Amino acid sequence: MQKELAVDYFDRHPSSNECHITSDGRVFHTIGSAQGFASALKNNTIESFKREEIDVKNIDVNDPNHVTGDTGNGGIGDDDEKAQAIEALRNFDASKAEYPEIKALVKALGLGTPTLKQPDLLAALEIAKANLEPKA
């Protein structure tokens, strides 16, 4: 599976010559970023790949069974869950929210944050909320 993630990564990043994949399947440009993220995981192993080691043409990326890794949608599988998360974001009030609620909403929306600290989570939610509202 890690090799398939590397193939997908190299397909989407033609200028990159290496990638590093953590045990949970996240792909990083640099080893330092991967090590930093992996240090918070139970299994902190990292598998590194170089473009020349991977036969990119071997795997059909149009195969519906092909796993492409984190798509950024946070695992939201059906439209109802996504609609609920978006509605929760519309009604979100940072001044009244507590950390577990904030963290759950960030996860439900699949938002990326540099850390899991409350200020980073709140910043991601505020940006997402601003992007929901129509531009006047």
C-alpha positions as CSV (number, residue, x, y, z in Angstrom):
1,M,0.0,0.0,0.0
2,Q,2.8,2.4,0.8
3,K,4.3,1.9,-2.7
4,E,0.9,2.8,-4.2
5,L,0.8,6.0,-2.1
6,A,4.3,6.9,-3.4
7,V,3.2,6.3,-7.0
8,D,0.2,8.5,-6.5
9,Y,2.4,11.2,-4.9
10,F,5.0,11.1,-7.7
11,D,2.2,11.3,-10.2
12,R,0.8,14.4,-8.6
13,H,4.2,16.0,-7.9
14,P,6.3,15.7,-11.0
15,S,9.1,17.9,-9.6
16,S,9.6,15.8,-6.4
17,N,12.2,13.1,-6.4
18,E,11.5,11.6,-3.0
19,C,8.6,11.2,-0.5
20,H,8.3,9.9,3.0
21,I,5.2,8.0,4.2
22,T,4.2,7.6,7.9
23,S,2.6,4.5,9.3
24,D,-0.8,6.0,9.0
25,G,-0.4,6.6,5.3
26,R,0.3,10.3,5.2
27,V,2.8,11.4,2.6
28,F,5.4,14.1,3.2
29,H,7.8,16.0,0.9
30,T,10.6,16.1,3.5
31,I,11.9,13.5,6.0
32,G,11.9,16.2,8.8
33,S,8.2,16.8,8.4
34,A,7.5,13.1,8.3
35,Q,9.5,12.5,11.5
36,G,7.8,15.4,13.2
37,F,4.4,14.0,12.4
38,A,5.3,10.4,13.1
39,S,6.6,11.3,16.6
40,A,3.0,11.7,17.7
41,L,1.9,8.3,16.4
42,K,2.0,5.0,18.2
43,N,3.8,3.4,15.3
44,N,6.4,6.0,14.3
45,T,7.9,4.2,11.4
46,I,8.5,6.1,8.1
47,E,9.0,4.5,4.7
48,S,10.9,6.6,2.2
49,F,10.8,6.3,-1.6
50,K,12.8,7.8,-4.4
51,R,11.3,8.4,-7.8
52,E,13.8,6.3,-9.6
53,E,13.0,3.3,-7.3
54,I,9.3,3.4,-8.2
55,D,7.9,2.1,-11.5
56,V,5.2,4.7,-11.8
57,K,3.8,3.2,-14.9
58,N,3.1,-0.2,-13.2
59,I,0.0,1.0,-11.2
60,D,-3.1,2.2,-13.0
61,V,-4.2,5.3,-11.1
62,N,-7.6,5.2,-12.9
63,D,-8.4,1.8,-11.2
64,P,-11.4,2.3,-8.9
65,N,-9.8,0.1,-6.4
66,H,-6.6,2.1,-6.3
67,V,-6.0,3.8,-3.0
68,T,-4.7,7.3,-3.2
69,G,-4.3,8.1,0.5
70,D,-5.5,11.2,2.3
71,T,-7.8,13.1,-0.1
72,G,-8.4,15.9,2.4
73,N,-12.1,15.1,2.9
74,G,-11.4,13.7,6.3
75,G,-13.1,10.4,5.7
76,I,-16.5,11.9,5.2
77,G,-18.1,9.1,3.3
78,D,-21.6,10.2,2.7
79,D,-23.3,13.5,1.9
80,D,-25.4,13.5,5.0
81,E,-22.4,13.5,7.3
82,K,-20.7,16.2,5.3
83,A,-23.9,18.3,5.3
84,Q,-24.1,18.0,9.1
85,A,-20.5,19.1,9.5
86,I,-21.0,22.1,7.2
87,E,-24.1,23.1,9.1
88,A,-22.2,22.8,12.4
89,L,-19.5,25.0,10.9
90,R,-22.1,27.6,9.9
91,N,-23.3,27.7,13.5
92,F,-19.9,27.5,15.1
93,D,-19.1,30.1,17.7
94,A,-15.4,30.1,18.7
95,S,-16.1,32.0,21.9
96,K,-18.4,29.3,23.3
97,A,-16.8,26.2,21.9
98,E,-14.7,23.8,23.9
99,Y,-11.6,22.0,22.7
100,P,-13.2,18.5,22.2
101,E,-16.0,20.1,20.1
102,I,-13.4,22.2,18.1
103,K,-11.2,19.1,17.4
104,A,-14.2,17.0,16.4
105,L,-15.4,19.6,13.9
106,V,-12.0,20.0,12.4
107,K,-11.7,16.2,11.9
108,A,-15.3,15.9,10.5
109,L,-14.5,18.6,7.9
110,G,-11.1,17.1,7.1
111,L,-9.3,20.3,7.7
112,G,-5.5,20.3,7.8
113,T,-3.8,22.1,10.7
114,P,-0.1,22.4,11.5
115,T,-0.7,21.2,15.1
116,L,-3.7,20.0,17.2
117,K,-3.4,23.0,19.4
118,Q,-6.6,25.0,19.9
119,P,-5.4,28.2,18.2
120,D,-4.4,26.3,15.0
121,L,-7.7,24.4,15.0
122,L,-9.7,27.7,15.5
123,A,-7.8,29.4,12.7
124,A,-8.6,26.5,10.3
125,L,-12.3,26.6,11.3
126,E,-12.4,30.4,10.8
127,I,-10.9,30.1,7.3
128,A,-13.3,27.3,6.4
129,K,-16.2,29.3,7.7
130,A,-15.2,32.4,5.7
131,N,-14.9,30.3,2.6
132,L,-18.5,29.0,3.1
133,E,-20.1,32.4,3.1
134,P,-20.9,33.9,-0.3
135,K,-18.7,36.8,-1.4
136,A,-20.6,40.1,-1.6
